[in-house]
Amino acid sequence: MHNANSPADGSKATPEEAHIKPLIFYGSVIGIVVFSLWTMLFTETANRLINAALTWISSGFGWFYFLAVVIYLVFVIVVAVSRFGNIKLGPDHSEPEFNTISWAAMLFAAGIGIDLIFYCIVEPVTQFTQPPIGEGGTVEAARHAMELTFLHWGISGWGVYTLVGMALGFFSYRHGLPLTIRSSLYALFGKRIDGPLGDTVDVAAVLGTVFGVAVSLGIGIIQLNFGLAYMFGVPESIAIQAALAVLIVVFSAISAATGVERGIRRLSEFNMLLAVLLMLFVLFTGQTRFLLDAFVTNVGDYFQNFIGLSLDTYAFDRPSSWLNAWTLFFWAWWIAWGPFVGMFLARISRGRTIRSFVAGTLILPFTFIAAWMAIMGNSAIDMVMSGAAEFGQAAVQNPGSAIYKFLEEAPWTWLTTILVTILSIVFFVTSGDSSALVLSNLTCRLKDPNHDAPPWIRIVWAAIIGVLTVALLMAGGLVALQGAVVIMGLPFAAVLIMVMLSLLRALRLEGLKRDSMQDSLSGHLSARTLSRDPTSNWTQRLGRAVSFPTRAQVERFVEQTIGPAFESVKEQLEQEGYPVKISGGTGDQLYLALDVTLTDEVDFNYQVWPRKCAMPAFTLRTEKSRAHYCRLEPRLREGGLTYDLMGYTKDQVIGDVVDHFEAHLQYLHMRREQQARTPGEEGQPGAV
């Protein structure tokens, strides 16, 4: 396992730092290319087999999809409100890289994409006119249509993303494992994740991601093709759709090559702004009061009936075709997107606590999606109820036309049509570039989780996604797209159950670490009290409190006090038979680390790092001429601690190291005791 507090902290990988994982990369690429060629050359056979597999999975595993999605959501909420909620997705000293606005824009754009525009009219109108049960076209049908829309686009799907992102962020950024799906299973399988087991999991994640993204791009291409036909008379055909796929791949590759900060972040913020403007336009040019009333009603209906809606498998009167096209498709789609969006969320969420991560990923996107679906969907339903029957039929029979037909009834149609087309294209790019980035990181061996794969690999994956999208469009359009994602989502749904169990076990071990520190605290305090003179203790503390050292003073302190203290601890532990290593030094990269190897147990790691701080306003004398001072803070495997070692004596530094070493040994003891009390866990790997 890599050290979570490694001094290296980059944002991109060079070719020397990133190497392809041959089995995962070539295995996935060959499989996808062969499938794509088979689909293109034997279209009818491919379509027939896809439908047969869809029917088999729907009838045999439909219940599993329903139950799994609920379990994922309950799990992440319970973890967030538990004592584990304040654990950071990264070292304890880490801070979020992006502000809340940028973070929300990126998770929104990556997790939703073009589908938001496609389904905001299609689903409410279809559920209203052709409900799974009951009579369509009624007031009750209108309310139930929005309930189903909220169910398919609400917090259930985001629970999948949150689970994957939370697990990857925890194992990768807190414990230094690679940012891959296999890392989230470390607490269950230990180092076996580096073998065939881990390769199988990562291949399943890659295939699910590629098919999930290809479905989204295929749906968007169908809509964009109609938009071009609507505005410029461009014919709707496979050839045009293939050309659009190539164009989108080019833009996605360019954006992915520029990285998260310059490319994906800026496009996401721009996209979010466009979507908000369009939503507000529909709200204020339509029946504003009705739409606001309906929005409140929809939210109330959704939460009031959430449990029933989430677990309703229609067992007694099963509308199989409807389930395959809607609920089962959506659950499989969210799951297939889980590796992609979850990994991307982890990539942009380092430094956030589990509680803030879960709250943000569940609440922020749902708030916008609920408002978007309510305003757009209720407007469309109201149009149909007011007599626009042709519009309703067109939305159901030709889904790609729905948003454009809807905007015909609003003012400034030419402007809103252009806006929707731009929004669709940018959604294409934000989904394509972020998925290419994630797939590249999945199939490369990176230096550490803060690095990304080199640009050429991202370009390759963008092209592969485009090829698969065209193949599925040729196989049967929307129906083939939906069938493929239901099939490919099933293996990863099972993987997510194991991810959940692995994360639960790792969090329990994290709790043991904190308990061990608390259990050994009284001994630390009493030992320090007995070994110090009370008068010198308070005068020393007062002197430290009003001291604001420079970096040069910190460097001298590391050389004259920290170094000798570490050497004394090293000498004593080596006499006891423990291998000890001291690393680091002074200069540009000032830090010092002491590592104690504990064979099959979790190694002990204690480091000291300087931190630059702003000079407080109450400083006296010469300090006022300086803008900053330095603190010297200790770090453990879990991250930085908040107190300052500057001014400690050598014996006090030794005492602090021994305190944490004792706490670490206490944690190891408590972990062994817990494993002994839990049948079936003795000797199992789980040293995170």
C-alpha positions as CSV (number, residue, x, y, z in Angstrom):
1,M,0.0,0.0,0.0
2,H,1.3,3.5,-0.8
3,N,1.8,6.0,1.9
4,A,-1.2,8.3,2.2
5,N,1.0,11.2,3.2
6,S,3.5,11.0,0.3
7,P,5.1,14.3,-0.5
8,A,4.2,13.9,-4.2
9,D,1.0,15.6,-5.1
10,G,0.6,16.1,-8.8
11,S,-2.4,16.6,-11.0
12,K,-1.2,14.9,-14.2
13,A,0.8,11.9,-15.1
14,T,3.7,11.7,-17.5
15,P,4.2,8.7,-19.8
16,E,6.9,7.5,-17.5
17,E,4.5,7.6,-14.5
18,A,1.5,5.9,-16.2
19,H,1.7,2.5,-17.7
20,I,-1.1,0.5,-19.4
21,K,-2.5,-2.5,-17.5
22,P,-2.4,-4.9,-20.5
23,L,-5.1,-7.4,-19.4
24,I,-7.6,-4.7,-18.5
25,F,-6.9,-2.3,-21.4
26,Y,-6.5,-4.8,-24.2
27,G,-9.1,-7.2,-22.9
28,S,-11.7,-4.5,-22.6
29,V,-10.8,-2.8,-25.9
30,I,-10.8,-6.1,-27.9
31,G,-14.1,-7.2,-26.3
32,I,-15.8,-3.9,-27.1
33,V,-14.4,-3.7,-30.7
34,V,-15.4,-7.3,-31.4
35,F,-18.9,-6.7,-30.0
36,S,-19.2,-3.5,-32.1
37,L,-18.1,-5.2,-35.3
38,W,-20.5,-8.1,-34.7
39,T,-23.3,-5.7,-34.1
40,M,-22.6,-3.7,-37.2
41,L,-22.1,-6.8,-39.5
42,F,-24.9,-9.0,-38.0
43,T,-27.5,-6.4,-37.0
44,E,-30.6,-8.6,-37.0
45,T,-28.9,-11.4,-35.1
46,A,-27.4,-8.9,-32.6
47,N,-30.8,-7.2,-32.0
48,R,-32.5,-10.6,-31.5
49,L,-29.9,-11.8,-29.0
50,I,-29.9,-8.5,-27.1
51,N,-33.7,-8.7,-26.7
52,A,-33.5,-12.3,-25.5
53,A,-30.9,-11.6,-22.9
54,L,-32.9,-8.5,-21.8
55,T,-36.0,-10.7,-21.3
56,W,-34.1,-13.3,-19.3
57,I,-32.5,-10.7,-17.0
58,S,-35.7,-8.8,-16.5
59,S,-37.7,-11.8,-15.5
60,G,-35.0,-13.5,-13.4
61,F,-33.2,-10.5,-11.8
62,G,-35.6,-7.6,-11.8
63,W,-36.2,-8.0,-8.1
64,F,-32.5,-7.8,-7.5
65,Y,-32.2,-4.4,-9.3
66,F,-35.1,-3.0,-7.2
67,L,-33.7,-4.2,-3.9
68,A,-30.0,-3.4,-4.6
69,V,-30.7,0.3,-5.4
70,V,-32.6,0.7,-2.1
71,I,-29.8,-1.0,-0.1
72,Y,-27.1,1.2,-1.7
73,L,-29.1,4.4,-0.8
74,V,-29.8,3.3,2.8
75,F,-26.2,2.3,3.4
76,V,-24.7,5.7,2.3
77,I,-27.2,7.6,4.4
78,V,-26.6,5.5,7.5
79,V,-22.8,5.9,7.1
80,A,-23.1,9.7,6.7
81,V,-25.2,10.2,9.9
82,S,-23.0,7.7,11.9
83,R,-19.8,8.6,13.8
84,F,-17.9,7.8,10.5
85,G,-19.5,10.8,8.8
86,N,-16.7,13.2,9.9
87,I,-13.9,11.0,8.3
88,K,-12.3,12.7,5.4
89,L,-11.9,11.3,1.9
90,G,-8.2,11.9,2.2
91,P,-5.8,12.6,5.0
92,D,-7.1,14.5,8.0
93,H,-5.2,17.6,7.0
94,S,-6.5,17.7,3.4
95,E,-8.8,20.4,2.1
96,P,-11.3,20.4,-0.9
97,E,-9.6,21.3,-4.2
98,F,-12.8,22.9,-5.7
99,N,-15.3,25.3,-4.2
100,T,-18.9,24.1,-3.7
101,I,-20.2,25.9,-6.8
102,S,-17.6,24.3,-9.1
103,W,-17.9,21.0,-7.4
104,A,-21.7,20.9,-7.7
105,A,-21.4,21.9,-11.4
106,M,-19.0,19.1,-12.2
107,L,-20.9,16.4,-10.4
108,F,-24.1,17.6,-12.0
109,A,-22.8,17.7,-15.5
110,A,-20.9,14.4,-15.3
111,G,-23.7,12.5,-13.6
112,I,-26.6,13.6,-15.7
113,G,-25.5,14.6,-19.2
114,I,-27.6,14.8,-22.3
115,D,-30.3,12.5,-20.8
116,L,-31.7,15.3,-18.7
117,I,-32.8,17.2,-21.9
118,F,-34.0,14.0,-23.6
119,Y,-36.2,12.7,-20.8
120,C,-37.5,15.9,-19.2
121,I,-40.4,15.9,-21.7
122,V,-40.5,12.3,-22.9
123,E,-40.9,10.6,-19.6
124,P,-43.6,12.7,-18.0
125,V,-45.7,12.7,-21.2
126,T,-45.2,9.0,-21.7
127,Q,-46.1,8.1,-18.1
128,F,-49.1,10.4,-18.3
129,T,-50.5,9.1,-21.5
130,Q,-49.4,5.4,-21.2
131,P,-49.0,4.6,-17.4
132,P,-47.9,1.1,-16.3
133,I,-51.2,0.7,-14.5
134,G,-54.5,2.6,-14.4
135,E,-56.0,5.0,-17.0
136,G,-53.9,7.6,-18.7
137,G,-54.8,11.2,-19.3
138,T,-56.3,11.8,-15.8
139,V,-55.3,14.1,-13.0
140,E,-54.2,11.0,-11.0
141,A,-52.2,9.9,-14.0
142,A,-50.5,13.3,-14.1
143,R,-49.4,13.1,-10.5
144,H,-48.3,9.5,-10.8
145,A,-46.3,10.4,-13.9
146,M,-44.3,12.9,-12.0
147,E,-43.8,10.5,-9.1
148,L,-42.3,7.9,-11.5
149,T,-40.2,10.6,-13.1
150,F,-38.9,11.7,-9.7
151,L,-38.2,8.1,-8.8
152,H,-36.1,7.4,-11.9
153,W,-34.2,10.6,-11.5
154,G,-34.1,11.1,-7.8
155,I,-31.8,10.2,-4.9
156,S,-32.0,6.4,-5.6
157,G,-29.7,6.7,-8.6
158,W,-27.4,9.2,-6.9
159,G,-27.1,6.7,-4.1
160,V,-25.2,4.4,-6.5
161,Y,-22.8,7.2,-7.5
162,T,-22.3,8.2,-3.9
163,L,-21.5,4.6,-2.8
164,V,-18.8,4.2,-5.5
165,G,-17.4,7.7,-5.0
166,M,-17.3,7.3,-1.2
167,A,-15.5,4.0,-1.3
168,L,-13.0,5.1,-3.9
169,G,-12.2,8.3,-2.1
170,F,-11.8,6.5,1.2
171,F,-9.5,3.8,0.0
172,S,-7.5,5.8,-2.6
173,Y,-7.1,9.2,-1.0
174,R,-7.1,8.2,2.7
175,H,-5.1,5.0,2.3
176,G,-3.0,5.6,-0.8
177,L,-4.5,2.7,-3.0
178,P,-4.8,3.3,-6.7
179,L,-8.0,5.1,-7.9
180,T,-9.6,1.9,-9.4
181,I,-12.7,-0.1,-8.5
182,R,-10.6,-3.0,-7.2
183,S,-9.2,-0.8,-4.5
184,S,-12.6,-0.5,-2.9
185,L,-12.5,-4.3,-2.2
186,Y,-9.2,-4.2,-0.3
187,A,-10.8,-4.6,3.2
188,L,-12.4,-7.9,2.0
189,F,-9.7,-9.5,-0.1
190,G,-6.4,-7.7,0.8
191,K,-3.6,-8.1,-1.6
192,R,-5.6,-10.5,-3.7
193,I,-7.1,-7.5,-5.5
194,D,-3.8,-7.2,-7.3
195,G,-4.4,-10.6,-9.1
196,P,-7.1,-12.0,-11.3
197,L,-9.9,-11.1,-8.9
198,G,-9.1,-7.4,-9.2
199,D,-8.6,-7.6,-13.0
200,T,-12.1,-9.1,-13.3
201,V,-13.7,-6.4,-11.2
202,D,-11.9,-3.6,-13.2
203,V,-12.9,-5.2,-16.5
204,A,-16.6,-5.3,-15.3
205,A,-16.3,-1.7,-14.3
206,V,-14.8,-0.7,-17.7
207,L,-17.5,-2.5,-19.7
208,G,-20.3,-1.1,-17.6
209,T,-18.9,2.4,-18.0
210,V,-18.4,2.2,-21.7
211,F,-21.9,0.8,-22.4
212,G,-23.5,3.2,-19.9
213,V,-21.9,6.2,-21.6
214,A,-22.5,4.9,-25.1
215,V,-26.2,4.7,-24.3
216,S,-26.3,8.3,-23.2
217,L,-24.4,9.5,-26.2
218,G,-26.6,7.4,-28.5
219,I,-29.8,8.9,-26.9
220,G,-28.3,12.4,-27.3
221,I,-27.3,11.7,-31.0
222,I,-30.9,10.7,-31.7
223,Q,-32.1,14.0,-30.3
224,L,-29.4,16.1,-31.9
225,N,-30.1,14.5,-35.3
226,F,-33.8,15.6,-35.0
227,G,-32.7,19.0,-33.9
228,L,-30.5,19.5,-37.0
229,A,-33.4,18.2,-39.2
230,Y,-35.8,20.5,-37.4
231,M,-33.6,23.6,-37.8
232,F,-31.6,23.0,-41.0
233,G,-33.4,20.1,-42.8
234,V,-30.5,17.6,-42.2
235,P,-31.9,14.1,-42.8
236,E,-32.4,11.7,-39.9
237,S,-30.2,8.6,-40.7
238,I,-27.5,6.3,-39.4
239,A,-24.9,8.1,-41.6
240,I,-25.7,11.5,-40.1
241,Q,-25.7,10.0,-36.6
242,A,-22.3,8.4,-37.2
243,A,-20.9,11.7,-38.3
244,L,-22.3,13.4,-35.2
245,A,-20.6,10.7,-33.1
246,V,-17.3,11.4,-34.7
247,L,-17.7,15.1,-34.1
248,I,-18.6,14.6,-30.5
249,V,-15.7,12.3,-30.0
250,V,-13.3,14.9,-31.3
251,F,-14.5,17.6,-29.0
252,S,-14.6,15.1,-26.0
253,A,-11.0,14.1,-26.7
254,I,-9.8,17.7,-26.8
255,S,-11.6,18.5,-23.5
256,A,-10.4,15.3,-21.8
257,A,-6.8,16.0,-22.9
258,T,-6.9,19.4,-21.1
259,G,-7.7,17.8,-17.8
260,V,-10.2,18.5,-15.0
261,E,-9.2,22.0,-14.1
262,R,-9.1,23.7,-17.5
263,G,-11.5,21.6,-19.5
264,I,-14.1,19.7,-17.6
265,R,-14.5,22.2,-14.8
266,R,-15.1,25.2,-17.2
267,L,-17.5,23.3,-19.5
268,S,-19.5,22.0,-16.5
269,E,-19.9,25.5,-15.1
270,F,-21.0,26.8,-18.5
271,N,-23.4,24.0,-18.9
272,M,-25.0,24.4,-15.6
273,L,-25.6,28.1,-16.3
274,L,-27.2,27.3,-19.6
275,A,-29.5,24.7,-18.0
276,V,-30.6,27.1,-15.3
277,L,-31.3,29.9,-17.8
278,L,-33.5,27.5,-19.9
279,M,-35.4,26.3,-16.9
280,L,-36.1,29.8,-15.6
281,F,-37.2,30.8,-19.1
282,V,-39.8,28.1,-19.2
283,L,-40.9,28.9,-15.6
284,F,-41.4,32.6,-16.1
285,T,-42.9,32.5,-19.7
286,G,-45.3,29.7,-18.8
287,Q,-47.8,29.4,-16.0
288,T,-45.5,30.3,-13.2
289,R,-47.9,29.9,-10.2
290,F,-49.1,26.5,-11.5
291,L,-45.6,25.2,-12.1
292,L,-44.5,26.2,-8.6
293,D,-47.6,24.7,-7.0
294,A,-47.0,21.5,-9.0
295,F,-43.4,21.4,-8.0
296,V,-44.3,21.4,-4.3
297,T,-46.9,18.8,-4.9
298,N,-44.5,16.5,-6.8
299,V,-41.9,16.7,-4.1
300,G,-44.5,15.8,-1.5
301,D,-45.9,12.9,-3.5
302,Y,-42.4,11.6,-4.1
303,F,-41.2,11.5,-0.5
304,Q,-44.6,10.4,0.8
305,N,-44.7,7.3,-1.5
306,F,-41.0,6.8,-1.8
307,I,-40.8,3.3,-0.2
308,G,-43.7,2.0,-2.1
309,L,-42.5,3.3,-5.4
310,S,-38.9,2.0,-4.8
311,L,-40.0,-1.6,-4.0
312,D,-43.0,-1.9,-6.4
313,T,-42.0,-4.7,-8.8
314,Y,-45.5,-5.1,-10.2
315,A,-45.4,-8.8,-9.2
316,F,-49.2,-9.4,-9.5
317,D,-49.7,-7.7,-12.9
318,R,-46.3,-7.3,-14.4
319,P,-46.0,-4.8,-17.3
320,S,-42.8,-6.4,-18.6
321,S,-42.3,-4.1,-21.6
322,W,-42.8,-1.0,-19.5
323,L,-40.3,-2.2,-16.8
324,N,-37.7,-3.0,-19.4
325,A,-38.0,0.4,-21.0
326,W,-38.2,2.4,-17.7
327,T,-37.5,1.3,-14.1
328,L,-35.2,-1.7,-14.8
329,F,-33.5,0.3,-17.5
330,F,-32.9,3.3,-15.3
331,W,-31.6,1.2,-12.3
332,A,-29.2,-0.6,-14.6
333,W,-28.2,2.6,-16.3
334,W,-27.4,4.3,-13.0
335,I,-25.4,1.2,-11.9
336,A,-23.6,1.0,-15.3
337,W,-22.6,4.7,-14.8
338,G,-21.5,4.0,-11.2
339,P,-17.8,3.3,-11.9
340,F,-17.5,6.3,-14.2
341,V,-19.3,8.9,-12.1
342,G,-18.3,7.5,-8.8
343,M,-14.6,7.6,-9.8
344,F,-15.0,11.1,-11.2
345,L,-16.7,12.2,-8.0
346,A,-13.9,10.7,-5.9
347,R,-11.4,12.5,-8.2
348,I,-12.9,15.9,-7.5
349,S,-13.9,15.4,-3.8
350,R,-10.6,14.8,-2.1
351,G,-10.6,16.5,1.3
352,R,-14.3,16.5,1.9
353,T,-15.8,14.6,4.8
354,I,-18.0,11.6,4.2
355,R,-21.0,13.5,5.6
356,S,-20.5,16.5,3.4
357,F,-19.8,14.3,0.4
358,V,-23.0,12.2,0.9
359,A,-25.1,15.3,1.6
360,G,-23.7,17.1,-1.4
361,T,-24.1,14.3,-3.9
362,L,-27.6,13.4,-2.8
363,I,-29.1,16.9,-2.2
364,L,-27.4,19.2,-4.7
365,P,-28.1,17.3,-7.9
366,F,-31.6,16.2,-6.8
367,T,-32.6,19.8,-6.0
368,F,-31.9,20.9,-9.5
369,I,-33.2,17.8,-11.1
370,A,-36.4,17.9,-9.2
371,A,-36.9,21.6,-10.2
372,W,-36.0,20.9,-13.8
373,M,-38.2,17.8,-14.2
374,A,-41.1,19.5,-12.4
375,I,-41.0,22.7,-14.5
376,M,-40.4,21.0,-17.8
377,G,-42.5,17.9,-17.2
378,N,-45.6,19.7,-15.7
379,S,-45.5,22.2,-18.5
380,A,-45.6,19.4,-21.1
381,I,-48.3,17.5,-19.3
382,D,-50.4,20.7,-19.0
383,M,-50.0,21.2,-22.8
384,V,-51.4,17.7,-23.4
385,M,-54.2,18.2,-20.9
386,S,-55.1,21.5,-22.6
387,G,-55.6,19.8,-26.0
388,A,-52.1,19.4,-27.6
389,A,-52.7,15.7,-28.4
390,E,-50.5,15.8,-31.5
391,F,-47.6,17.0,-29.3
392,G,-48.2,14.2,-26.9
393,Q,-48.2,11.5,-29.6
394,A,-45.0,12.9,-31.2
395,A,-43.2,12.9,-27.8
396,V,-44.1,9.2,-27.3
397,Q,-43.5,8.0,-30.8
398,N,-40.4,10.1,-31.7
399,P,-38.7,10.9,-28.4
400,G,-35.9,12.8,-30.1
401,S,-38.4,15.4,-31.2
402,A,-40.0,16.0,-27.8
403,I,-38.0,19.0,-26.5
404,Y,-38.1,20.8,-29.9
405,K,-41.9,20.3,-30.2
406,F,-42.3,21.5,-26.7
407,L,-40.4,24.7,-27.3
408,E,-42.5,25.5,-30.4
409,E,-45.3,26.5,-27.9
410,A,-43.0,28.9,-26.0
411,P,-41.9,32.4,-27.0
412,W,-38.6,33.0,-28.9
413,T,-38.6,29.5,-30.3
414,W,-35.6,30.2,-32.5
415,L,-33.5,31.3,-29.5
416,T,-34.5,28.4,-27.2
417,T,-34.0,25.9,-30.0
418,I,-30.4,27.1,-30.5
419,L,-29.9,27.1,-26.7
420,V,-31.1,23.5,-26.4
421,T,-28.8,22.4,-29.2
422,I,-25.8,24.1,-27.6
423,L,-26.7,22.6,-24.2
424,S,-26.9,19.2,-25.8
425,I,-23.5,19.5,-27.5
426,V,-21.9,20.7,-24.3
427,F,-23.5,17.9,-22.3
428,F,-22.1,15.5,-24.9
429,V,-18.6,16.8,-24.3
430,T,-18.8,16.9,-20.5
431,S,-20.0,13.3,-20.4
432,G,-17.6,12.2,-23.0
433,D,-14.5,13.9,-21.6
434,S,-15.0,12.9,-18.0
435,S,-15.8,9.3,-19.0
436,A,-12.6,9.1,-21.2
437,L,-10.6,10.4,-18.2
438,V,-12.1,7.8,-15.9
439,L,-11.6,4.9,-18.3
440,S,-8.0,6.0,-18.9
441,N,-7.3,6.0,-15.2
442,L,-9.1,2.6,-14.8
443,T,-6.8,1.0,-17.4
444,C,-3.5,2.6,-16.4
445,R,-1.2,2.0,-13.5
446,L,-0.7,5.5,-12.1
447,K,1.9,6.9,-9.7
448,D,-0.7,7.9,-7.1
449,P,-4.4,8.7,-7.0
450,N,-3.7,12.4,-7.6
451,H,-2.4,11.7,-11.1
452,D,-4.3,11.2,-14.3
453,A,-3.5,9.1,-17.3
454,P,-1.7,10.7,-20.3
455,P,-3.8,12.5,-22.9
456,W,-3.3,9.9,-25.7
457,I,-5.0,7.2,-23.7
458,R,-8.0,9.4,-23.1
459,I,-8.3,10.1,-26.8
460,V,-8.3,6.3,-27.5
461,W,-11.1,5.8,-25.1
462,A,-13.2,8.7,-26.5
463,A,-12.9,7.0,-29.9
464,I,-13.9,3.6,-28.6
465,I,-17.0,5.0,-27.0
466,G,-17.9,6.6,-30.3
467,V,-17.5,3.3,-32.2
468,L,-19.7,1.4,-29.7
469,T,-22.4,4.2,-29.8
470,V,-22.7,3.9,-33.6
471,A,-22.8,0.1,-33.3
472,L,-25.7,0.2,-30.9
473,L,-27.6,2.7,-33.0
474,M,-27.3,0.5,-36.0
475,A,-28.5,-2.5,-34.0
476,G,-31.9,-1.0,-33.2
477,G,-31.7,2.5,-31.9
478,L,-33.2,3.4,-28.5
479,V,-34.4,-0.2,-27.8
480,A,-31.0,-1.7,-28.4
481,L,-29.4,1.0,-26.3
482,Q,-31.7,0.3,-23.4
483,G,-31.3,-3.5,-23.6
484,A,-27.6,-3.4,-23.7
485,V,-27.3,-1.3,-20.5
486,V,-29.7,-3.6,-18.5
487,I,-27.5,-6.6,-19.5
488,M,-24.2,-4.9,-18.7
489,G,-25.3,-3.3,-15.4
490,L,-26.1,-6.7,-13.7
491,P,-22.4,-7.8,-13.0
492,F,-21.5,-4.5,-11.5
493,A,-24.6,-4.5,-9.4
494,A,-23.2,-7.6,-7.6
495,V,-19.8,-5.9,-7.4
496,L,-21.4,-3.0,-5.6
497,I,-22.7,-5.3,-2.8
498,M,-19.1,-6.4,-2.2
499,V,-17.9,-2.7,-2.3
500,M,-20.5,-1.9,0.4
501,L,-19.3,-4.8,2.7
502,S,-15.7,-3.8,2.2
503,L,-16.2,-0.2,3.0
504,L,-18.3,-1.2,6.1
505,R,-15.4,-3.3,7.4
506,A,-12.8,-0.6,6.7
507,L,-14.9,2.0,8.5
508,R,-15.2,-0.4,11.5
509,L,-11.4,-0.6,11.6
510,E,-11.2,3.2,11.3
511,G,-13.4,3.4,14.4
512,L,-11.1,1.0,16.2
513,K,-8.2,3.4,15.6
514,R,-10.0,6.2,17.2
515,D,-11.2,4.1,20.1
516,S,-7.6,2.9,20.7
517,M,-6.4,6.5,20.9
518,Q,-9.1,7.3,23.5
519,D,-8.3,4.1,25.5
520,S,-4.6,5.0,25.7
521,L,-5.1,8.7,26.4
522,S,-5.2,8.5,30.2
523,G,-1.9,6.7,30.2
524,H,-0.3,9.4,28.0
525,L,-1.6,12.2,30.3
526,S,-0.5,10.6,33.5
527,A,3.0,9.8,32.1
528,R,3.5,13.4,31.0
529,T,2.3,14.8,34.3
530,L,4.7,12.7,36.3
531,S,7.7,13.5,34.1
532,R,7.4,17.3,34.0
533,D,8.0,20.1,36.4
534,P,4.8,22.1,36.7
535,T,6.5,25.5,36.7
536,S,8.6,24.9,33.6
537,N,5.6,23.3,31.9
538,W,3.4,26.4,32.0
539,T,6.2,28.8,31.2
540,Q,7.2,26.7,28.3
541,R,3.6,26.5,27.0
542,L,3.2,30.3,27.3
543,G,6.4,31.0,25.4
544,R,5.3,28.6,22.6
545,A,1.9,30.3,22.5
546,V,3.3,33.7,21.7
547,S,6.1,32.5,19.3
548,F,5.7,32.8,15.6
549,P,8.8,31.1,14.0
550,T,10.2,31.5,10.5
551,R,10.8,28.6,8.1
552,A,14.5,28.8,8.9
553,Q,13.8,28.5,12.6
554,V,11.5,25.5,11.8
555,E,14.3,23.9,9.7
556,R,16.8,24.3,12.6
557,F,14.3,22.8,15.0
558,V,13.9,19.8,12.8
559,E,17.7,19.3,12.6
560,Q,18.4,19.9,16.3
561,T,15.4,18.4,18.1
562,I,13.1,16.3,15.8
563,G,16.0,14.4,14.1
564,P,17.7,13.5,17.4
565,A,14.3,12.5,18.9
566,F,13.6,10.2,16.0
567,E,17.1,8.7,16.2
568,S,16.6,7.9,19.9
569,V,13.2,6.2,19.2
570,K,14.8,4.3,16.3
571,E,17.7,3.1,18.5
572,Q,15.4,1.8,21.2
573,L,13.0,0.1,18.9
574,E,15.8,-1.6,16.9
575,Q,17.1,-2.9,20.3
576,E,13.6,-4.5,20.7
577,G,13.9,-6.1,17.2
578,Y,11.7,-3.7,15.1
579,P,12.9,-2.5,11.7
580,V,12.8,1.3,11.7
581,K,13.5,3.7,8.9
582,I,13.9,7.5,9.1
583,S,13.4,9.4,5.8
584,G,13.0,13.0,4.6
585,G,15.2,16.0,5.3
586,T,15.6,19.8,5.0
587,G,15.6,22.0,2.0
588,D,12.8,22.7,-0.5
589,Q,10.9,19.5,0.7
590,L,11.1,19.9,4.4
591,Y,9.7,16.9,6.3
592,L,10.9,14.0,8.5
593,A,9.2,10.6,8.7
594,L,9.7,7.6,11.1
595,D,8.4,4.2,9.8
596,V,8.2,1.1,12.0
597,T,7.7,-2.2,10.1
598,L,5.3,-4.5,12.0
599,T,5.5,-7.6,9.6
600,D,2.0,-8.7,8.9
601,E,0.3,-5.9,10.8
602,V,-0.3,-2.4,9.8
603,D,3.0,-0.5,9.9
604,F,3.4,2.6,12.1
605,N,4.1,5.9,10.5
606,Y,4.8,9.3,12.2
607,Q,5.8,12.4,10.2
608,V,6.4,16.1,10.8
609,W,5.6,18.7,8.2
610,P,5.8,22.5,8.2
611,R,2.7,24.5,7.4
612,K,2.6,28.1,6.3
613,C,0.1,30.2,8.3
614,A,-1.0,33.9,8.2
615,M,0.5,36.0,10.9
616,P,-2.2,36.9,13.5
617,A,-3.1,40.6,14.1
618,F,-2.1,40.6,17.8
619,T,1.6,39.9,17.2
620,L,4.1,42.3,18.8
621,R,7.5,43.7,18.0
622,T,9.3,42.5,14.8
623,E,6.7,39.9,13.8
624,K,4.4,42.6,12.4
625,S,6.8,43.0,9.5
626,R,6.1,39.4,8.3
627,A,3.0,38.2,6.7
628,H,3.4,34.5,7.6
629,Y,4.9,32.2,10.1
630,C,5.4,28.4,10.2
631,R,3.9,25.6,12.3
632,L,5.4,22.2,12.6
633,E,2.6,19.6,12.7
634,P,2.7,15.8,13.1
635,R,1.0,13.5,10.6
636,L,0.0,9.8,11.0
637,R,-1.2,7.4,8.3
638,E,-4.6,8.9,8.5
639,G,-3.4,12.5,7.9
640,G,-2.3,15.6,9.7
641,L,-2.9,16.4,13.4
642,T,-3.8,20.0,14.4
643,Y,-1.2,20.8,17.1
644,D,2.2,22.4,16.8
645,L,5.4,20.7,17.8
646,M,7.5,23.9,17.7
647,G,9.0,24.6,21.1
648,Y,8.8,20.9,22.3
649,T,11.9,19.5,24.0
650,K,13.5,16.4,22.7
651,D,11.9,14.3,25.4
652,Q,8.5,15.8,24.7
653,V,8.9,14.9,21.0
654,I,9.9,11.4,22.0
655,G,6.9,11.3,24.3
656,D,4.5,12.3,21.5
657,V,5.9,9.6,19.1
658,V,5.6,7.0,21.8
659,D,2.1,8.1,22.6
660,H,1.0,7.5,19.1
661,F,2.9,4.3,18.8
662,E,1.2,3.0,21.9
663,A,-2.2,4.0,20.5
664,H,-1.3,2.2,17.3
665,L,-0.5,-1.0,19.2
666,Q,-3.7,-0.6,21.1
667,Y,-5.6,-0.4,17.8
668,L,-3.9,-3.5,16.5
669,H,-4.9,-5.3,19.8
670,M,-8.5,-4.2,19.6
671,R,-8.7,-5.3,15.9
672,R,-7.4,-8.8,16.7
673,E,-9.9,-9.0,19.6
674,Q,-12.8,-8.0,17.4
675,Q,-11.8,-10.5,14.7
676,A,-11.6,-13.2,17.3
677,R,-15.1,-12.4,18.4
678,T,-16.4,-12.4,14.8
679,P,-16.8,-15.9,13.4
680,G,-15.3,-16.3,9.9
681,E,-13.0,-13.2,10.1
682,E,-10.0,-14.7,11.8
683,G,-6.9,-14.1,9.6
684,Q,-8.9,-12.3,6.9
685,P,-7.1,-9.4,5.2
686,G,-8.3,-6.0,6.1
687,A,-5.4,-3.9,7.1
688,V,-6.3,-0.6,5.7
